[in-house]
């Protein structure tokens, strides 16, 4: 697992966003990133569906068809994994939060050590743990715990690190393109 190249790619995206959307005086960009992460975690949980006790359909959304609109018509644009896409959306914000609070290589190593010792009984508990750590970032720096529990969640969702990296870089390219096109 090489987080260095992901942090570097995120740094470039964050710099691009800062150029397109400069910080306003008094703006708490960290708080906005934490809230954005919480929203994305909700979207990830929604694609996972495992908490939906009221539904007969609790299978994760891992296969969907994408369409592209051209001249008012929709065309097939491939198959994708919505669960993985939401996971990497969360990862973008987790990395961005890390850059915002200036985590060090040592901080990342600590997070990876915590990850190795973290145990969770099920994905539901792991989602709650990640959300709790994200919420705690408002009051104190629990970044090690947030990153560790999020990586464990990805493993519990069945993602390999190779899948995560590939999906991250695909979405990173889309995010750069969005900034170029006035998103």
HUWO-V938291 format. One record per residue. N is the residue number from 1. RES is the residue in one letter. SS is DSSP state (@ for helix, = for strand, . for the rest). Layout:
N:RES:SS + N:RES:SS
//
This chain:
1:X:. + 2:X:. + 3:X:@ + 4:X:@ + 5:X:@ + 6:X:@ + 7:X:@ + 8:X:@ + 9:X:@ + 10:X:@ + 11:X:@ + 12:X:@ + 13:X:@ + 14:X:@ + 15:X:@ + 16:X:@ + 17:X:@ + 18:X:@ + 19:X:@ + 20:X:@ + 21:X:. + 22:X:. + 23:X:. + 24:X:. + 25:X:. + 26:X:. + 27:X:. + 28:X:. + 29:X:@ + 30:X:@ + 31:X:@ + 32:X:@ + 33:X:@ + 34:X:@ + 35:X:@ + 36:X:@ + 37:X:@ + 38:X:@ + 39:X:@ + 40:X:@ + 41:X:@ + 42:X:@ + 43:X:@ + 44:X:@ + 45:X:@ + 46:X:@ + 47:X:@ + 48:X:@ + 49:X:. + 50:X:. + 51:X:. + 52:X:. + 53:X:. + 54:X:. + 55:X:. + 56:X:. + 57:X:. + 58:X:. + 59:X:. + 60:X:. + 61:X:. + 62:X:. + 63:X:. + 64:X:= + 65:X:= + 66:X:= + 67:X:= + 68:X:= + 69:X:= + 70:X:= + 71:X:. + 72:X:. + 73:X:= + 74:X:= + 75:X:= + 76:X:= + 77:X:= + 78:X:= + 79:X:= + 80:X:= + 81:X:. + 82:X:@ + 83:X:@ + 84:X:@ + 85:X:@ + 86:X:@ + 87:X:@ + 88:X:@ + 89:X:@ + 90:X:@ + 91:X:@ + 92:X:@ + 93:X:@ + 94:X:@ + 95:X:@ + 96:X:@ + 97:X:@ + 98:X:@ + 99:X:@ + 100:X:@ + 101:X:. + 102:X:. + 103:X:. + 104:X:. + 105:X:@ + 106:X:@ + 107:X:@ + 108:X:@ + 109:X:@ + 110:X:@ + 111:X:@ + 112:X:@ + 113:X:@ + 114:X:@ + 115:X:@ + 116:X:@ + 117:X:@ + 118:X:. + 119:X:. + 120:X:. + 121:X:. + 122:X:. + 123:X:@ + 124:X:@ + 125:X:@ + 126:X:@ + 127:X:@ + 128:X:@ + 129:X:@ + 130:X:@ + 131:X:@ + 132:X:@ + 133:X:@ + 134:X:@ + 135:X:@ + 136:X:@ + 137:X:. + 138:X:. + 139:X:. + 140:X:. + 141:X:. + 142:X:. + 143:X:@ + 144:X:@ + 145:X:@ + 146:X:@ + 147:X:@ + 148:X:@ + 149:X:@ + 150:X:@ + 151:X:@ + 152:X:@ + 153:X:@ + 154:X:@ + 155:X:@ + 156:X:@ + 157:X:. + 158:X:. + 159:X:. + 160:X:. + 161:X:@ + 162:X:@ + 163:X:@ + 164:X:@ + 165:X:@ + 166:X:@ + 167:X:@ + 168:X:@ + 169:X:@ + 170:X:@ + 171:X:@ + 172:X:@ + 173:X:@ + 174:X:@ + 175:X:@ + 176:X:@ + 177:X:@ + 178:X:@ + 179:X:@ + 180:X:@ + 181:X:. + 182:X:. + 183:X:.
//
